[in-house]
Amino acid sequence: MVTCAFVPHLKPFRALRYDPGTVGPLDAVVSPPHDVVTPDRREALVTSSPYNAVRLLSPESPEEAARLIQAWQEEGALVREGEPAVWLLEETFPGLDGGTRIRRGLVARVELLPYSAGQVLPHERTFERQKDARLELLRAVGTKLSPVFLVHEGSSPAIPLREPDMEATLDGVTSRLWRVAGDDVIVDALGRVEGRFLIADGHHRYETALAYHEEQGTEDSGYVLATLVSSEDDGLEILPTHRLISGDPPDLDGSFRLTDIEPSAEAGTAALAGLDRDHPAFVLLRRDSAQLVEADGAELDTAVIDRLPLDDVRYTPSAVAAEEAVRSGRADAAFLVRAPALEEVVAVARAGELLPEKTTYFFPKLTSGLVFSPFDE
């Protein structure tokens, strides 16, 4: 099996993937990751195609997912690659500035290492209930269904000057994949990946894979499917994750500096953008009032908010959507925050600390359903 001299923890894999000749256009069968699929969205995806990947990612039951993944292979809807390969990924999506952004990455198997080894760095807390549910699914299907999103040091991959082997568009994001096989080209692709890995998205998937490997103890269960993106990639973007609450917000005591501002998302984001990043701050937005709230210290904005006694917390990356929720009465207040810089997230992870859940939103989410990786290499 090919490994890379620079990063010996990477391997190619024999992908299990859709056959467009059987399932039709890939646009109809790909899905967002399971953790952002609402019940309404799941219904829409299921309606779009009887083969949509959401039926595996968010199934009616683990047993149903196992039945489907077997049946789809027997029907020829899913086909297996004959030899190991890595995949080069290019995602094109609309940026916050209205222009077009491009993010490039490498899809491969990554060796599962405990966080204590210092090679893979988490940055957010996880929930045991979610991991228990994902572990049941993993046991049933015996397949890595969605890639973990890892950020690495080193350079972005060079995209081949040929048509992609796969292309799918979901939610305005077009994903193109090129299959890269053969020892020399695989080693060249993997050789661009350097340094330690930061988990950008997929903490629950990674920790679930660790738990599964503890049960199985095989060589193949010791690897997780991952998309690796360079920290220097021009398309690497982090969105803020604003908080919405029901009920009255807590009183903000004298430990905060409060400044009244216009009660709008535009005014709130402008006020935050005008501050130095050397101290935490947020905007408390109500229907008829808003305050810019500043605190002392060197924490991220979300760390301060999550120490407050809040009920029924929901999340959105859109300040405009947060304002609309407050004005419509679907939320009683919103806490607008700044997106953390990648350097801030890396610093926290390297210090061995964890941020509150939903602190980062690496945009866009990786599209699921492009390639799967069974545990039988």
C-alpha positions as CSV (number, residue, x, y, z in Angstrom):
1,M,0.0,0.0,0.0
2,V,1.3,3.4,-0.9
3,T,2.2,5.8,1.9
4,C,3.9,9.2,1.8
5,A,7.3,9.9,3.1
6,F,6.2,13.2,4.5
7,V,3.0,12.1,6.1
8,P,3.1,8.3,6.7
9,H,-0.5,8.4,8.1
10,L,-2.2,8.7,4.7
11,K,-3.4,6.0,2.3
12,P,-5.4,5.8,-0.9
13,F,-8.6,3.7,-0.9
14,R,-10.9,1.8,-3.3
15,A,-13.9,4.1,-3.4
16,L,-17.5,3.0,-3.4
17,R,-19.3,5.5,-5.5
18,Y,-22.5,6.2,-7.5
19,D,-22.9,5.1,-11.1
20,P,-24.5,8.0,-12.9
21,G,-25.7,5.6,-15.6
22,T,-27.9,4.0,-13.0
23,V,-28.8,6.7,-10.6
24,G,-28.9,9.7,-13.0
25,P,-27.2,13.1,-12.3
26,L,-25.2,13.2,-9.1
27,D,-26.8,16.5,-8.1
28,A,-29.9,14.4,-7.0
29,V,-28.1,11.9,-4.9
30,V,-25.6,14.0,-2.9
31,S,-26.4,15.4,0.6
32,P,-25.2,17.8,3.2
33,P,-23.5,16.1,6.2
34,H,-26.1,14.5,8.6
35,D,-25.6,17.1,11.3
36,V,-27.1,19.9,9.3
37,V,-30.0,18.0,7.7
38,T,-33.3,19.1,9.2
39,P,-36.4,16.9,8.9
40,D,-37.8,19.1,6.2
41,R,-34.5,19.0,4.3
42,R,-34.3,15.2,4.6
43,E,-37.8,14.8,3.1
44,A,-36.8,17.0,0.2
45,L,-33.6,15.0,-0.4
46,V,-35.4,11.7,-0.2
47,T,-37.9,13.0,-2.7
48,S,-35.2,14.0,-5.1
49,S,-34.0,10.5,-5.7
50,P,-34.6,7.0,-4.3
51,Y,-30.8,6.7,-4.1
52,N,-30.0,10.0,-2.2
53,A,-27.2,9.6,0.3
54,V,-29.2,11.0,3.1
55,R,-30.9,7.6,3.3
56,L,-27.6,6.3,4.5
57,L,-26.4,9.3,6.5
58,S,-29.6,9.9,8.3
59,P,-31.5,6.6,7.9
60,E,-34.8,5.4,9.4
61,S,-32.6,2.9,11.3
62,P,-29.0,1.6,11.1
63,E,-30.4,-1.7,9.8
64,E,-32.2,0.1,7.0
65,A,-29.0,1.9,6.0
66,A,-27.2,-1.5,5.9
67,R,-29.9,-3.0,3.7
68,L,-29.8,-0.1,1.3
69,I,-26.1,0.1,0.9
70,Q,-26.1,-3.6,0.0
71,A,-29.1,-3.4,-2.2
72,W,-27.7,-0.5,-4.1
73,Q,-24.5,-2.4,-4.8
74,E,-26.4,-5.4,-6.1
75,E,-28.5,-3.1,-8.4
76,G,-25.3,-1.4,-9.7
77,A,-26.3,2.0,-8.3
78,L,-23.1,1.9,-6.2
79,V,-19.9,0.6,-7.8
80,R,-16.5,-0.2,-6.3
81,E,-13.2,1.0,-7.7
82,G,-10.8,-1.8,-8.6
83,E,-7.6,-0.2,-7.3
84,P,-6.7,2.2,-4.6
85,A,-6.6,5.9,-5.5
86,V,-6.8,9.3,-3.9
87,W,-9.2,12.0,-5.1
88,L,-8.5,15.7,-5.8
89,L,-11.4,17.9,-4.9
90,E,-12.2,21.4,-6.1
91,E,-15.2,23.2,-4.7
92,T,-16.6,26.4,-6.3
93,F,-19.0,28.5,-4.2
94,P,-20.2,32.0,-3.8
95,G,-18.1,34.0,-1.3
96,L,-19.4,36.5,1.3
97,D,-18.1,39.3,-0.9
98,G,-20.4,38.2,-3.8
99,G,-17.5,36.8,-5.8
100,T,-16.7,33.2,-6.6
101,R,-14.4,31.3,-4.2
102,I,-12.5,28.1,-4.9
103,R,-11.4,25.6,-2.3
104,R,-9.1,22.7,-3.1
105,G,-8.4,19.6,-1.1
106,L,-7.3,15.9,-1.1
107,V,-9.6,13.0,-0.2
108,A,-7.8,10.0,1.3
109,R,-7.8,7.7,4.3
110,V,-6.1,9.1,7.4
111,E,-4.7,7.0,10.2
112,L,-6.8,7.3,13.4
113,L,-4.6,8.6,16.2
114,P,-5.6,9.5,19.7
115,Y,-5.6,13.2,20.4
116,S,-2.9,12.5,23.0
117,A,-0.5,11.7,20.1
118,G,-0.6,15.4,19.1
119,Q,-1.0,14.7,15.3
120,V,-4.7,15.3,15.1
121,L,-6.0,18.4,17.0
122,P,-9.6,18.9,18.0
123,H,-11.0,22.3,18.8
124,E,-14.6,21.8,19.8
125,R,-16.5,19.8,22.4
126,T,-18.6,16.8,21.4
127,F,-21.8,15.1,22.7
128,E,-21.9,11.5,23.7
129,R,-25.4,10.9,22.5
130,Q,-24.6,11.9,19.0
131,K,-21.5,9.7,19.0
132,D,-23.5,6.7,20.3
133,A,-25.9,7.1,17.4
134,R,-23.2,7.4,14.8
135,L,-21.4,4.3,16.2
136,E,-24.5,2.2,15.8
137,L,-24.7,3.3,12.2
138,L,-21.0,2.6,11.6
139,R,-21.3,-0.9,13.0
140,A,-24.3,-1.6,10.7
141,V,-23.0,-0.3,7.4
142,G,-19.3,-1.1,7.8
143,T,-18.5,1.9,5.7
144,K,-17.0,5.3,6.1
145,L,-19.9,7.4,4.8
146,S,-18.8,11.0,5.2
147,P,-15.3,12.5,5.2
148,V,-13.9,14.4,8.2
149,F,-12.7,17.9,7.2
150,L,-9.0,18.3,8.2
151,V,-6.8,21.4,7.8
152,H,-3.1,20.8,7.3
153,E,0.1,22.7,6.7
154,G,1.7,22.5,3.3
155,S,0.3,23.4,-0.1
156,S,-3.0,22.8,-2.0
157,P,-3.1,20.1,-4.6
158,A,-2.5,20.7,-8.2
159,I,-5.7,20.1,-10.1
160,P,-5.3,18.0,-13.4
161,L,-5.9,19.7,-16.7
162,R,-8.6,17.3,-17.7
163,E,-12.3,16.9,-17.2
164,P,-13.3,15.8,-13.7
165,D,-14.3,12.2,-13.0
166,M,-17.3,13.4,-11.0
167,E,-19.2,16.6,-10.6
168,A,-22.2,17.6,-8.5
169,T,-23.8,20.8,-7.3
170,L,-25.6,21.2,-4.0
171,D,-26.8,24.4,-2.4
172,G,-24.8,26.5,-4.8
173,V,-21.5,24.6,-4.2
174,T,-20.1,22.7,-7.2
175,S,-17.8,19.8,-6.2
176,R,-15.5,18.3,-8.8
177,L,-13.4,15.2,-8.2
178,W,-10.4,13.8,-10.1
179,R,-9.3,10.2,-9.5
180,V,-5.5,10.0,-9.0
181,A,-4.1,6.4,-9.2
182,G,-0.6,5.0,-9.6
183,D,2.2,5.1,-7.1
184,D,4.1,8.1,-8.4
185,V,1.2,10.4,-8.7
186,I,-0.3,9.3,-5.4
187,V,3.0,10.0,-3.6
188,D,3.2,13.4,-5.3
189,A,-0.3,14.3,-4.2
190,L,0.2,13.1,-0.6
191,G,3.6,14.8,-0.4
192,R,1.9,18.2,-0.4
193,V,0.3,17.4,3.0
194,E,2.5,18.5,5.9
195,G,2.4,19.1,9.6
196,R,-0.4,18.3,12.1
197,F,-4.1,18.1,11.3
198,L,-6.7,20.4,12.7
199,I,-10.2,19.0,12.7
200,A,-12.2,21.7,11.0
201,D,-15.5,19.8,10.9
202,G,-16.4,16.2,11.9
203,H,-15.3,15.9,15.5
204,H,-18.1,13.5,16.2
205,R,-17.2,11.4,13.1
206,Y,-13.6,11.2,14.1
207,E,-14.3,10.2,17.7
208,T,-16.8,7.7,16.6
209,A,-14.3,6.2,14.3
210,L,-11.8,5.9,17.2
211,A,-14.4,4.1,19.2
212,Y,-15.2,1.7,16.3
213,H,-11.5,1.0,15.9
214,E,-11.2,0.2,19.6
215,E,-13.9,-2.5,19.0
216,Q,-12.6,-3.9,15.8
217,G,-8.9,-3.5,16.1
218,T,-8.2,-4.2,12.4
219,E,-5.8,-2.4,10.2
220,D,-8.6,-0.9,8.0
221,S,-10.7,0.2,11.0
222,G,-7.7,2.2,12.0
223,Y,-8.3,4.8,9.2
224,V,-11.0,7.4,8.7
225,L,-12.1,9.0,5.4
226,A,-11.0,12.6,5.3
227,T,-10.8,15.6,3.0
228,L,-7.6,17.6,3.7
229,V,-7.4,21.3,2.9
230,S,-4.3,23.5,3.2
231,S,-4.3,26.2,5.8
232,E,-3.0,28.5,3.1
233,D,-5.8,27.7,0.6
234,D,-7.5,30.8,-0.7
235,G,-10.9,29.2,-0.4
236,L,-10.6,28.4,3.3
237,E,-13.3,30.4,5.0
238,I,-14.8,30.5,8.5
239,L,-18.2,32.0,9.2
240,P,-19.5,33.2,12.5
241,T,-22.1,31.1,14.4
242,H,-24.6,33.5,16.0
243,R,-26.7,32.4,19.0
244,L,-30.5,32.6,19.1
245,I,-32.4,32.2,22.4
246,S,-35.9,31.9,23.7
247,G,-36.8,33.9,26.8
248,D,-35.3,37.0,28.3
249,P,-31.5,37.3,28.1
250,P,-29.7,37.4,31.4
251,D,-28.7,40.8,32.9
252,L,-25.2,41.8,31.9
253,D,-23.5,42.9,35.1
254,G,-20.8,45.4,35.6
255,S,-18.1,43.1,34.2
256,F,-19.1,44.1,30.7
257,R,-18.8,47.4,28.8
258,L,-22.1,48.2,27.1
259,T,-22.8,50.6,24.2
260,D,-26.2,51.1,22.8
261,I,-26.4,50.7,19.0
262,E,-29.0,50.6,16.3
263,P,-31.0,47.3,16.5
264,S,-30.1,45.8,13.2
265,A,-27.8,43.0,11.9
266,E,-26.0,45.5,9.7
267,A,-25.2,47.9,12.6
268,G,-24.2,45.0,14.8
269,T,-21.8,43.4,12.4
270,A,-20.3,46.8,11.6
271,A,-19.8,47.6,15.3
272,L,-18.0,44.3,15.8
273,A,-15.9,44.7,12.7
274,G,-14.6,48.0,14.1
275,L,-13.2,46.5,17.3
276,D,-9.7,45.1,17.8
277,R,-9.4,41.3,18.1
278,D,-7.5,41.5,21.4
279,H,-10.7,41.1,23.6
280,P,-14.0,39.3,23.4
281,A,-17.2,41.1,22.2
282,F,-20.7,40.4,21.0
283,V,-23.9,42.2,20.1
284,L,-27.0,41.5,22.1
285,L,-29.9,42.1,19.7
286,R,-33.5,42.4,20.8
287,R,-36.5,43.4,18.7
288,D,-36.3,47.1,19.7
289,S,-32.8,47.5,21.1
290,A,-29.3,46.4,20.7
291,Q,-26.1,46.7,22.7
292,L,-22.4,46.2,21.8
293,V,-21.0,44.2,24.7
294,E,-17.3,44.1,25.4
295,A,-15.3,42.1,28.0
296,D,-11.7,41.9,29.2
297,G,-9.5,38.9,28.5
298,A,-8.2,37.1,25.5
299,E,-11.1,34.6,24.9
300,L,-13.2,34.2,21.8
301,D,-16.6,35.8,21.7
302,T,-18.5,32.5,22.0
303,A,-16.6,31.4,25.1
304,V,-17.9,34.4,27.0
305,I,-21.5,33.9,25.8
306,D,-21.6,30.3,26.6
307,R,-20.9,30.9,30.2
308,L,-24.2,32.9,30.4
309,P,-27.3,31.1,31.6
310,L,-29.1,30.7,28.3
311,D,-32.1,28.5,27.4
312,D,-33.1,26.9,24.1
313,V,-30.0,28.0,22.2
314,R,-30.1,27.7,18.4
315,Y,-27.5,28.7,15.9
316,T,-27.1,30.4,12.5
317,P,-24.2,31.7,10.5
318,S,-26.3,34.5,9.1
319,A,-26.7,37.8,11.1
320,V,-29.6,38.7,8.8
321,A,-31.3,35.5,9.6
322,A,-30.7,36.1,13.3
323,E,-32.3,39.5,13.0
324,E,-35.3,38.1,11.1
325,A,-35.8,35.4,13.8
326,V,-35.9,38.1,16.5
327,R,-38.2,40.4,14.6
328,S,-40.6,37.6,13.8
329,G,-40.8,36.4,17.3
330,R,-39.2,33.0,16.6
331,A,-36.4,34.1,18.9
332,D,-36.5,36.5,21.8
333,A,-32.9,37.7,21.4
334,A,-29.8,37.0,19.3
335,F,-26.1,37.1,20.2
336,L,-24.1,38.3,17.2
337,V,-20.4,37.3,17.2
338,R,-17.3,37.6,15.0
339,A,-16.0,34.6,13.1
340,P,-12.8,33.3,14.7
341,A,-9.6,33.6,12.7
342,L,-8.0,30.3,11.7
343,E,-4.9,31.3,13.7
344,E,-7.1,31.7,16.8
345,V,-8.6,28.2,16.4
346,V,-5.2,26.6,15.8
347,A,-3.8,28.3,18.9
348,V,-6.6,27.0,21.1
349,A,-6.1,23.5,19.6
350,R,-2.4,23.4,20.1
351,A,-2.8,24.5,23.7
352,G,-4.9,21.4,24.2
353,E,-8.1,23.4,24.9
354,L,-11.6,23.0,23.5
355,L,-13.9,25.7,22.3
356,P,-17.7,25.7,23.0
357,E,-19.7,23.7,20.4
358,K,-20.7,25.6,17.3
359,T,-17.9,28.1,17.6
360,T,-16.6,27.6,14.1
361,Y,-18.4,27.1,10.8
362,F,-15.9,26.2,8.1
363,F,-17.8,27.2,4.9
364,P,-19.0,25.5,2.9
365,K,-19.8,22.1,4.6
366,L,-18.3,19.2,2.6
367,T,-20.8,17.5,0.3
368,S,-21.5,13.9,1.3
369,G,-22.2,11.1,-1.1
370,L,-19.5,11.7,-3.6
371,V,-17.3,8.8,-2.4
372,F,-17.7,6.2,0.4
373,S,-15.0,4.0,1.9
374,P,-15.9,0.4,3.0
375,F,-13.9,-1.3,5.8
376,D,-12.5,-4.1,3.6
377,E,-9.4,-2.7,2.1
